[in-house]
Amino acid sequence: MRYDLLALGVAMGIGLSGLAGCQTARGVANRAVSWVPGFHSGSRSSKDLAAQKSLKTRGLELTLRMEPFPVSLGETRRIEVSLRLTNVSKRFVQLEFPTTQRFELLLRDVAGNTLVQWSEDQLFESTPSIVGINPGEHVEYRASLATRDLHSGGHYTVTAFFPSREDLKVELPLVPGK
């Protein structure tokens, strides 16, 4: 079994390429998936704010962040999504994964039809692995979703979850403008 222990990788400086877009609290293993420079820039206009929603469960806090917000379809071809999992407990947390896929993002319409599935064009190995998170630290995954199937004024939902954990799922509503 392959182990992707973040604490060990951070301490030893090992390249953690199996983390598919993961970033630790200290910025090590900074391999972003579809990452756009300036994603977390400090200068934002009032139109360029981020939507965010958090969920706390069993010592973990899951935060879904979406930029830009509000979404203007005339200016935005891709929505940048950040999924942060923080260990808010006082114990080491270990997450087991059946493959190298860590998270999933779905963009659904009001009827529940999936318009975009992030993992659809990603390559994952069938190697089981583990990600460990020390108390007070976090892992962050970044990805982007295409807006090509969205219509101005339509009601959509961005859903982020961890395939191996039913309790780690968060959703954000999305109503794009022109």
Backbone as a ProteinNet text record, in pm:
[ID]
protein_1_A
[PRIMARY]
MRYDLLALGVAMGIGLSGLAGCQTARGVANRAVSWVPGFHSGSRSSKDLAAQKSLKTRGLELTLRMEPFPVSLGETRRIEVSLRLTNVSKRFVQLEFPTTQRFELLLRDVAGNTLVQWSEDQLFESTPSIVGINPGEHVEYRASLATRDLHSGGHYTVTAFFPSREDLKVELPLVPGK
[TERTIARY]
84	0	88.9	56.3	133.9	83.6	175.7	138	179.1	84.9	111.2	97	186.6	177.9	235.5	149.9	192.6	300.2	284	381	519.5	526.5	653.8	712.5	630.1	676.4	724	654.5	694.1	827.7	841	963.6	1083.9	1062.2	1173.4	1191.5	1096.5	1107.9	1085.8	1011.8	987.5	886.1	906	807.4	683.9	571.5	447.8	361.3	409.2	337	206.7	190.1	66.4	-49.5	-28.3	-134	-230	-207.6	-298.6	-364	-285.3	-341.2	-342.5	-274.9	-277.7	-174.4	-206.5	-111.8	-123.2	-13	-17	-24.2	-38.1	-50	72.8	185.9	309.5	344.8	261.4	286.8	375.6	409	489.9	399.6	452.9	376.5	278.5	330.6	246.4	223.3	159.4	124.4	-24.5	-60.4	-201.2	-259.8	-385.4	-456.2	-530.8	-500.7	-564.5	-557	-448.3	-432.5	-402.7	-458.9	-437.5	-359.6	-245.4	-170.4	-259.5	-241.4	-320	-452.4	-473.2	-599.4	-630.6	-530.4	-551.1	-483.9	-490.2	-425.4	-495	-420.8	-474.6	-560.6	-540.9	-618.7	-736.3	-855.6	-976.8	-1073.2	-1139	-1244.4	-1370.4	-1473.2	-1597.5	-1663.8	-1639.1	-1696.3	-1618.3	-1495.4	-1405.1	-1394.4	-1502.3	-1501.8	-1521.8	-1497.8	-1513.7	-1636.5	-1705.6	-1814.1	-1751.5	-1800.1	-1738.3	-1842.6	-1824.1	-1910.6	-1825.8	-1850.6	-1774.5	-1866.6	-1810	-1879.3	-1783.1	-1829.4	-1746.2	-1806.6	-1720.8	-1764.3	-1646.6	-1663.2	-1564.8	-1422.3	-1405.9	-1272.9	-1213.7	-1292.1	-1245.5	-1336	-1275.8	-1351.4	-1324.6	-1429.6	-1419.8	-1471.6	-1388.1	-1426.2	-1416.2	-1525.7	-1532.1	-1533.4	-1443.3	-1430.8	-1433.6	-1508	-1523.8	-1493.9	-1410.1	-1375	-1383	-1419.1	-1468.5	-1613.5	-1657.1	-1796.5	-1841.2	-1949.4	-2039.3	-1976.4	-2027.2	-1976.2	-2046.1	-1967.8	-2018.1	-1975.4	-2070.9	-2037.7	-1965.2	-1986.7	-1916.4	-1767.7	-1729.7	-1590.1	-1522.9	-1600.7	-1546	-1565.9	-1456.2	-1462.9	-1447.7	-1382.4	-1359	-1380.4	-1436.8	-1454	-1342.7	-1267.6	-1160.5	-1217.8	-1190.5	-1245.7	-1130.9	-1144.8	-1047.6	-1122.2	-1071.1	-1130.6	-1025.3	-1052.4	-956.3	-1012.6	-932	-968.8	-873.1	-928.1	-848.2	-876.7	-769.9	-783.2	-798.7	-922.5	-948.7	-947.6	-915.8	-908.7	-768.5	-748.5	-617.8	-543.9	-600.6	-540.1	-504.2	-405.7	-368.1	-485.4	-518.5	-628.8	-571.4	-620.5	-574.1	-692.9	-680.5	-785.1	-735.1	-815.3	-777.6	-851.2	-780.4	-836	-810.3	-910.8	-892.6	-809.4	-800.8	-721.2	-642.8	-573	-500.5	-591.6	-719	-814.1	-846	-831.6	-855.1	-992.8	-1040.8	-1165.8	-1239.7	-1364.4	-1446.4	-1522.4	-1538.2	-1617.4	-1722.8	-1846.3	-1956	-2024.1	-2064.6	-2145.5	-2277.4	-2386.3	-2517	-2617.8	-2716.6	-2824.7	-2933.2	-3039.7	-3146.2	-3218.8	-3218.4	-3281.9	-3192.7	-3068.7	-2976.2	-2889.9	-2901	-2818.8	-2675.9	-2578.5	-2438.1	-2395.1	-2353	-2304.1	-2153.9	-2083.3	-1937.4	-1897	-1812.6	-1753.2	-1602.8	-1538.9	-1397	-1310.4	-1338	-1252.7	-1263.2	-1359.2	-1384.7	-1261.8	-1180.3	-1062.7	-931.9	-937.4	-819.5	-776.7	-650.6	-597.5	-560.4	-612.7	-585.1	-534.9	-443.6	-394.5	-484	-492.2	-576.3	-499.9	-402.4	-321.5	-386.2	-418.5	-471.9	-366	-410.7	-316	-382	-297.3	-343	-287.3	-370.2	-326.1	-344.6	-240.5	-246.5	-240.2	-317.5	-319.4	-295.8	-192.6	-162.2	-264	-279	-369.6	-332.9	-433.3	-411.5	-362.6	-334	-287.4	-400	-372.8	-474.1	-410.2	-491.8	-455.7	-553	-505.4	-589	-576.5	-689.6	-695.4	-756.2	-699.1	-746.8	-777.5	-884.3	-924.5	-1007.7	-1042.3	-1129	-1237.8	-1352	-1467.2	-1503.5	-1529.1	-1567.2	-1708.6	-1730.7	-1863	-1937.8	-1886.8	-1944.6	-2089	-2131.6	-2268.2	-2364.9	-2318.4	-2402.4	-2475.9	-2591.4	-2671.4	-2695.1	-2691.4	-2714	-2849	-2848.7	-2970.8	-3011.2	-2941.8	-2971.8	-2926.4	-2991.2	-2954.7	-2875.8	-2755.9	-2665.3	-2611	-2548.4	-2485.7	-2347.5	-2247.4	-2113	-2103	-2074.9	-2064.3	-1921	-1862.8	-1728.4	-1736.3	-1667.8	-1668.8	-1546.1	-1524.1	-1416.1	-1480.6	-1445	-1510	-1506.2	-1407.4	-1395.1	-1469.9	-1527.6	-1594.7	-1728.7	-1836.6	-1971.2	-2000.3	-1937.4	-1965.2	-1891.7	-1797	-1721.4	-1773.3	-1881.8	-1945.2	-2000.8	-1971.9	-2018.9	-2066.2	-2170.3	-2227.7	-2241.2	-2224.8	-2242.9	-2337.9	-2437	-2524.4	-2452.1	-2491.4	-2430.1	-2537.7	-2549.9	-2641.9	-2560.3	-2510.9	-2425	-2504.5	-2434.2	-2491.2	-2436.9	-2476.2	-2431.6	-2285.7
-117.1	0	124	219	341.9	442.4	509.6	606.9	746.7	838.8	979.1	1056.6	1038.1	1106.1	1245.7	1344.5	1482.5	1523	1485.9	1526.6	1472.2	1348.8	1288	1356.7	1383.2	1450.2	1591.4	1663.4	1799.7	1797.5	1707.8	1701.1	1660.5	1571.5	1520.2	1593.9	1678.8	1751.7	1663.3	1556.2	1462.1	1521.2	1504	1547.8	1461.3	1522	1447.5	1454.6	1403.6	1414.3	1336.7	1241.3	1163.8	1237.8	1361.5	1433.9	1504.4	1501.7	1552.5	1683.7	1788	1919.2	1959	1886.5	1912.8	2017.3	2098.1	2193.4	2187.9	2169.9	2166.2	2306.7	2315.6	2445.5	2531.7	2472.8	2549.6	2571.7	2528.6	2553	2448.1	2341.6	2235.4	2148.1	2079.2	1995	2080.7	2187.9	2285.4	2246.2	2132.9	2089.2	2111.8	2216.7	2252.4	2196.7	2159.8	2109.4	2225.7	2256.6	2367	2496.4	2519.4	2636.9	2757.4	2870.6	2994.3	3089.4	3145.5	3240.2	3356	3400.6	3510.2	3466.5	3335.3	3281.4	3335.1	3348.4	3399.3	3535.5	3619.9	3750	3838.1	3929.8	4015.5	4129.1	4169.6	4280.8	4227.9	4251	4205.1	4321.4	4330.5	4429.1	4374.5	4458	4411.9	4302.6	4297.7	4193.3	4062.6	4071	3956.9	3888.2	3883.5	3819.5	3669.8	3599.7	3454.4	3414.7	3311.9	3250.5	3139.9	3119.8	3020.3	2957.8	2828.1	2757.7	2654.6	2639.2	2544.7	2445.3	2330	2223.4	2165.8	2145.7	2082.8	1948.6	1846.4	1713	1631.3	1565.8	1472.8	1527.1	1649.4	1706.9	1761.7	1764.8	1817.4	1931.5	2031.4	2141	2142.5	2133.4	2131.6	2264.9	2336.4	2466.1	2463.1	2499.4	2510.3	2658.3	2698.4	2838.3	2845.1	2940.8	2952.5	3096	3113.3	3244.9	3240.8	3345.3	3471.3	3456.6	3551	3552.5	3695.6	3734.7	3653.5	3618.9	3515.6	3469	3543.6	3605.7	3672.7	3589.1	3526.1	3433.5	3501.2	3630	3701.8	3717.6	3712.2	3732.7	3607.4	3506.1	3390.3	3262.1	3198.5	3070.1	2952.7	2979.1	2874.9	2931.9	2850.4	2885.1	2814.7	2891.9	2834.8	2791.2	2667.3	2610.2	2565.2	2596.6	2554.9	2475.4	2359.1	2272.8	2250.7	2303.7	2296.2	2207.9	2110.7	2021.9	2048.8	2100.8	2139.7	2046.5	2002.6	1920.4	2015.4	2030.9	2120	2044.7	1916.9	1837	1845.2	1774.9	1770.5	1641.4	1561.7	1433.1	1430.1	1349.9	1324	1256.4	1301.7	1244.5	1175.3	1057.6	977.5	947.1	980.4	952.4	846.8	745	637.3	656.1	632	645.6	518	467	344.9	366.2	492.5	527.3	654.3	708.7	833.4	955	935.3	1046.5	1085.9	1215.8	1264.2	1327.5	1396.3	1470.5	1465.2	1510.3	1518.5	1649.9	1709.7	1831.2	1804.1	1845.9	1831.7	1966.7	1996.6	2113.9	2061.3	2088.5	2033.2	2144.4	2113.2	2208	2189.9	2268.5	2267.3	2132.5	2057.9	1926.4	1816.4	1851.4	1752.8	1683.7	1724.4	1666.7	1718	1628.3	1666.9	1725.3	1851.3	1918.3	1903.8	1913.7	1902.5	1814.2	1714.8	1630.8	1646.9	1703.3	1734.6	1613.5	1498.9	1381.3	1318.2	1362.8	1303.6	1302	1406.3	1411.8	1403.8	1341.7	1323.9	1177.2	1153.9	1018.6	984.1	871.5	826.9	683.4	653.2	516.8	442.8	311.7	231.6	186.7	265.2	235.6	293.8	209.1	262.4	348	452.8	541.1	609.4	677	743.1	885	979.5	1116.8	1144.1	1193.6	1227.1	1376.9	1427.3	1570.1	1589.7	1663.1	1693.2	1792	1796.5	1893.8	2037.1	2115.5	2254.5	2275.8	2170.9	2184.5	2151.5	2177	2150.7	2102.2	2041.5	2011.2	2090.1	2133.1	2212.3	2159.8	2143.2	2096.2	2205.8	2229.3	2333.4	2273.6	2321.1	2274.5	2383.8	2361.9	2457.4	2381.9	2450.3	2394	2485.1	2427.6	2505.1	2559.4	2678.2	2740.9	2729.3	2653.6	2648.8	2599.3	2516.5	2463.4	2544.6	2657.5	2739.5	2846	2885.6	2990.5	3101.2	3223.9	3339	3327.1	3346.3	3339.2	3199	3095.9	2958	2929.6	2833.6	2795.8	2665.5	2668.8	2555.6	2532.9	2417.8	2384.1	2326	2377.5	2319.8	2231.8	2104.4	2007.3	1955.4	1958.3	1905	1800	1687.8	1582.4	1494.8	1412.9	1315	1179.1	1111	983.9	879.7	885.6	784.1	821.7	942.4	988.5	1052.8	987.9	1039.2	1166.8	1182.9	1298.9	1425.3	1413.9	1529.6	1573.1	1648.5	1694.7	1834.5	1927.2	2064.3	2115.8	2201.1	2252.9	2404.3	2467	2610.4	2637.1	2724.8	2760.5	2855.1	2851.4	2935	2983.8	3116.1	3176.6	3274.8	3232.4	3320.3	3432.4	3544.8	3658	3659.6	3760.9	3772	3803.9
0	0	0	-86.2	-95.7	7.6	76.6	178.3	134.5	125.7	96.9	226.6	318.1	446.7	432	444.8	426.5	525.2	650.3	750.7	717.4	674	638	516.4	416.9	295.8	322.8	409.2	443.1	516.8	614.8	694.1	610.2	512.9	435	302.4	264.7	139	18.4	33.9	-74.3	-169.9	-299.8	-397.7	-385.9	-362.3	-340.8	-465.3	-576.1	-702.1	-701.7	-615	-610.3	-546.5	-505.7	-437.6	-532.8	-661.7	-764.4	-727	-713.7	-688.4	-543.9	-459.2	-315.9	-278.7	-178.3	-123.1	28.2	97.3	243.3	298.9	429.5	495.7	473.3	452.7	435.2	289.2	197.7	56.1	-9.3	62.8	5.6	-79.9	-175.2	-267.7	-346.5	-403.6	-471	-616.8	-637.4	-772.6	-788.8	-856.3	-868.1	-996.8	-990.6	-1105.8	-1168.9	-1294.1	-1365.6	-1286	-1219.1	-1135.4	-1222	-1188.4	-1261.6	-1172.9	-1219.6	-1137.9	-1094.2	-970.7	-917.5	-858.7	-847.9	-797.1	-659.2	-574	-438.6	-421.6	-523.1	-514.6	-411.9	-354.6	-251	-304.8	-430.1	-484.1	-564.4	-511.1	-578.2	-590	-702.8	-716.3	-651.7	-638.2	-576	-658.5	-791.1	-875.9	-866.3	-816.2	-819.8	-683.8	-608.8	-478.5	-492.7	-385.4	-386.2	-306.6	-354.2	-278.2	-195.9	-75.1	12.1	102.8	130.1	224.3	296.8	428.1	509.3	578.4	610.5	680.4	783.3	906.2	1009.6	1045.9	1050	1086.8	1138.4	1250.2	1307.2	1310.9	1358.7	1371.9	1244	1137.4	1009.7	964.9	903.5	845	695.9	617	471.4	419.1	344.2	290.3	138.6	73.1	-73.1	-107	-193.9	-233.9	-386.2	-439.5	-584.1	-626.5	-729.6	-782.3	-933.9	-1001.1	-947.4	-904.7	-825.5	-783.3	-771	-830.4	-911.5	-1047.1	-1109.7	-1238.1	-1350.9	-1435.7	-1555.2	-1675.6	-1743.8	-1852.7	-1968.6	-1988.4	-2093.8	-2065.7	-1938.6	-1898.6	-1844	-1808	-1737	-1816.2	-1854.9	-1924.6	-1827.6	-1714.8	-1615.2	-1476.6	-1389.6	-1249.1	-1172.1	-1095.2	-1014.6	-880.2	-843.4	-721.3	-631.8	-503.4	-403.1	-296.9	-264.4	-162.8	-54.7	65.6	175.7	286.7	328.7	438.2	553.8	665.2	781.1	897.8	963.8	1083.3	1201.8	1251.5	1364.7	1497.7	1493.2	1615.4	1674.5	1784	1848.7	1817.9	1726.4	1689.6	1541.8	1507.9	1369.5	1298.7	1178.3	1101	978	952.3	839.3	748.5	620.4	522.7	425	403.5	311.6	179.3	69.4	-64	-144	-216	-294.5	-421.3	-468.5	-586.6	-554.8	-654.5	-633.6	-646.3	-676.2	-677.6	-533.9	-504.5	-369.5	-353.8	-455.1	-445	-578	-574.4	-695.3	-693.4	-809.5	-827.3	-932.6	-903.3	-998.2	-1014.5	-1136.5	-1164.6	-1217.6	-1143.1	-1178.3	-1204.7	-1289.4	-1314	-1209.1	-1219.1	-1119.2	-1113.7	-1224	-1227.6	-1171.2	-1135.4	-1080.1	-1184.6	-1310.5	-1416.8	-1406.4	-1418	-1411.1	-1544.7	-1544.2	-1664.4	-1679.1	-1567.5	-1567.1	-1450.2	-1478	-1374.5	-1386.7	-1284.1	-1289.8	-1324.2	-1266.5	-1283.7	-1422.5	-1501.4	-1632.7	-1723.9	-1717.8	-1804	-1724.9	-1607.4	-1523.6	-1525.9	-1500.8	-1496.7	-1352.5	-1304	-1167.7	-1171	-1078.2	-1063.6	-965.6	-979.5	-889.6	-765.2	-725.4	-608.2	-482.8	-385	-258.5	-189.5	-122	-54.6	64.1	142.6	264.2	265.6	310.2	332.8	480.9	544.8	686.1	705.8	803.6	832	982.4	1015.6	1155.4	1211.8	1344.9	1406.6	1366	1328	1290.5	1148.8	1075.2	937.7	840.4	712	611.1	481.9	398.9	261.3	174.7	58.9	-28.7	-170.2	-233.5	-370.4	-455.7	-571.9	-662.6	-797.9	-856.4	-988.6	-1054.4	-1179.3	-1247.1	-1321.3	-1335.4	-1404.7	-1520.9	-1636.7	-1754.9	-1739.9	-1793.8	-1787.6	-1920.5	-2015.4	-2150.4	-2153.9	-2060.1	-2060.7	-1974.4	-1920.2	-1833.3	-1913.5	-1862.5	-1925.4	-1824	-1870.7	-1784.3	-1713.9	-1582.4	-1503.7	-1462.3	-1512.3	-1475	-1332.2	-1268.6	-1131.4	-1134.3	-1076.4	-1077	-936.1	-917.4	-789.9	-816.9	-745.2	-746.9	-623.5	-644.2	-535.6	-529	-410.2	-388.1	-278.8	-301.4	-200.1	-214.7	-111.1	-110.9	-135.2	-243.7	-277.7	-166.7	-79.4	25.1	153.1	159.5	281.4	248	285.5	260.2	339.2	456.9	541.1	497.5	406.6	359.2	222.5	224.7	101.7	126.4	36.7	50.1	-86.4	-85.4	-209	-202.8	-319.7	-333.1	-449.9	-430.9	-542.7	-638.4	-764.4	-867.2	-962.1	-977.2	-1073.4	-1156.2	-1273	-1353.4	-1420	-1441	-1513.5	-1655.2	-1731.4	-1871.7	-1882.6
[MASK]
++++++++++++++++++++++++++++++++++++++++++++++++++++++++++++++++++++++++++++++++++++++++++++++++++++++++++++++++++++++++++++++++++++++++++++++++++++++++++++++++++++++++++++++++++

